[in-house]
Amino acid sequence: MNEKLLGSWVAHDPDEKRTFVFKKQNSGYRVDWIDEKLETKEIERSSYDVTLGRVGGKLYLDYIPGLPSACADSTGILLTHGIARIDLSGDSFTIPS
């Protein structure tokens, strides 16, 4: 757990605003991802369960889509993992391409 990740991170692109909200969840994080299209004001939301790890001195997020609270039975649902390398320094959080 890295306390520096907790809270809201905002990225501004020319046509959209992206907000990532990191909250503590068990030994990892719950991340709410909010995309707002600036021209149309359309908003898309998704949530992920995230674990932070380190490989070769670099930080990585291992993430899976969070199940909606209305999903009482997850039988038959295949949750796939994604991995993203991140750089976290000072008050900056980046995902290198």
BELVEN-V802787 format. One record per residue. RES is the residue in one small letter. SS is DSSP state (H for helix, E for strand, L for the rest). PHI is phi in radians with two decimals (NA if undefined). Layout:
res,ss,phi
RES,SS,PHI
RES,SS,PHI
//
This chain:
res,ss,phi
m,L,NA
n,L,-2.06
e,H,-1.04
k,H,-1.10
l,H,-1.32
l,L,-1.10
g,E,1.93
s,E,-1.79
w,E,-2.17
v,E,-2.11
a,E,-2.05
h,E,-1.95
d,L,-1.83
p,L,-1.01
d,L,-2.04
e,E,-2.71
k,E,-2.03
r,E,-1.97
t,E,-2.14
f,E,-2.00
v,E,-1.99
f,E,-1.67
k,E,-2.24
k,E,-1.13
q,E,-2.61
n,L,0.89
s,L,-1.67
g,E,-2.34
y,E,-2.37
r,E,-1.95
v,E,-2.04
d,E,-1.72
w,E,-1.93
i,E,-2.14
d,E,-1.87
e,E,-2.09
k,E,-1.32
l,L,-1.20
e,L,-1.31
t,L,-1.68
k,L,1.14
e,L,-1.18
i,E,-2.13
e,E,-2.06
r,E,-2.21
s,E,-2.60
s,E,-2.27
y,E,-2.41
d,E,-1.65
v,E,-2.24
t,E,-2.08
l,E,-1.70
g,E,-2.48
r,E,-2.24
v,E,-2.30
g,L,0.99
g,L,1.45
k,E,-1.79
l,E,-1.54
y,E,-2.34
l,E,-1.82
d,E,-1.78
y,E,-2.27
i,E,-2.32
p,E,-1.06
g,L,-1.38
l,L,-1.33
p,L,-1.09
s,L,-1.08
a,L,-1.33
c,L,-1.49
a,L,-1.35
d,L,-2.21
s,L,-1.60
t,L,-1.03
g,L,1.51
i,L,-1.65
l,L,-1.68
l,L,-1.73
t,L,-1.72
h,E,-1.64
g,E,-2.14
i,E,-2.21
a,E,-2.36
r,E,-1.38
i,E,-2.27
d,E,-2.02
l,E,-2.25
s,E,-2.52
g,L,1.02
d,L,-1.85
s,E,-2.13
f,E,-2.22
t,E,-2.28
i,L,-1.99
p,L,-1.10
s,L,-1.60
//
